Amino acid sequence: MKGEKKIVIKKAPIKNNCPVCFNKELELTFYQKHTFNAFYHRTTNQVTNEIKCNKCHSTIYPVDWNSNIERVFDYYNKLVQPDRSAVRFTLLFYGVLIVLLILIVGLTYLYLEDMI
């Protein structure tokens, strides 16, 4: 169950020309990185982006951007509000924690009663 996933936080259609096929159907997508583990789920503050053409399905890299695409990207980049960076523990974590606490309390009780 360990892994990383990029979750979409915002998708926006762009009416700029594709540098490859000159079509006006581009899509700007922002992703946020999430890390999953058996014990926790971590939301990072790392945000990535991708611009893709819907007609030729090519990824438009920043080297190929013109000034119009950069302007639109800057605008949407300001609008993106990623989730807060946080760690959420799973039920397995809490279960293991409770078992360990019960074990420590039990061993302490047995030690204090001179049964060990």
C-alpha positions in Angstrom: 0.0 0.0 0.0 3.0 2.3 0.1 3.1 4.7 -2.8 2.9 8.2 -4.1 0.0 9.7 -6.1 -0.4 13.0 -7.9 -4.0 14.2 -7.3 -5.5 16.8 -9.6 -6.3 20.1 -7.8 -7.3 22.2 -10.8 -8.0 21.7 -14.5 -8.4 24.6 -16.8 -9.0 24.8 -20.5 -6.7 27.3 -22.3 -7.7 29.0 -25.6 -4.1 29.5 -26.8 -2.5 27.9 -29.8 -0.7 24.6 -29.5 2.9 25.0 -30.6 2.8 21.6 -32.3 -0.5 21.4 -34.2 -1.7 25.0 -33.8 -5.0 23.9 -32.4 -6.8 26.0 -29.7 -7.6 23.2 -27.3 -5.0 23.2 -24.6 -5.6 22.0 -21.0 -3.6 23.1 -18.0 -3.6 20.7 -15.0 -2.2 21.2 -11.5 -1.3 18.2 -9.4 -0.5 17.9 -5.7 1.7 15.0 -4.4 0.3 12.7 -1.8 2.2 9.9 -0.1 0.5 6.8 1.2 1.7 4.2 3.7 0.1 1.6 5.9 0.5 3.8 8.9 -0.1 7.4 7.5 -1.3 9.5 4.6 0.8 12.5 4.0 -0.2 15.5 1.9 2.9 17.4 0.7 3.0 21.0 -0.4 4.7 20.0 -3.7 2.6 21.2 -6.7 3.4 20.3 -10.3 1.7 21.3 -13.5 1.2 20.0 -17.1 -0.1 21.6 -20.3 -1.4 19.1 -22.8 -3.0 19.5 -26.2 -6.4 17.8 -26.5 -6.0 17.2 -30.3 -2.5 15.9 -30.7 -2.1 14.7 -27.1 1.4 16.2 -26.8 2.7 17.7 -23.6 3.8 21.3 -24.0 7.0 21.9 -22.0 8.0 25.4 -20.8 10.7 25.6 -23.5 7.9 25.7 -26.1 5.7 28.2 -24.3 5.1 31.6 -25.9 4.3 34.8 -24.0 0.5 34.2 -24.2 0.8 30.7 -22.6 3.2 32.1 -19.9 0.7 34.9 -19.1 -2.2 32.4 -18.8 -0.1 30.0 -16.8 0.9 32.8 -14.3 -2.8 33.7 -13.9 -3.9 30.1 -13.1 -0.8 29.5 -10.9 -2.0 32.3 -8.7 -5.5 30.8 -8.5 -4.4 27.4 -7.4 -4.9 26.7 -3.7 -3.3 23.4 -2.7 -4.4 21.4 0.4 -2.4 22.1 3.5 0.6 20.0 4.1 -0.5 17.5 6.7 -0.1 13.9 8.0 -3.1 11.8 8.8 -2.6 8.5 10.6 -4.5 5.4 9.7 -6.5 3.0 11.9 -3.6 0.5 11.7 -1.3 3.1 13.3 -3.8 3.7 16.2 -4.3 0.0 16.7 -0.6 -0.7 17.0 -0.2 2.3 19.3 -3.0 1.0 21.6 -1.6 -2.5 21.7 1.9 -1.1 22.6 0.5 1.1 25.3 -1.5 -1.8 26.8 1.6 -4.0 26.7 3.8 -1.3 28.4 1.1 -0.7 31.1 0.7 -4.4 31.7 4.5 -5.1 32.0 4.8 -2.1 34.4 2.0 -3.4 36.6 3.6 -6.9 36.7 7.0 -5.4 37.5 5.6 -3.3 40.3 3.6 -6.2 41.8 6.9 -8.3 41.8 5.4 -10.9 39.5 8.2 -10.7 37.0 
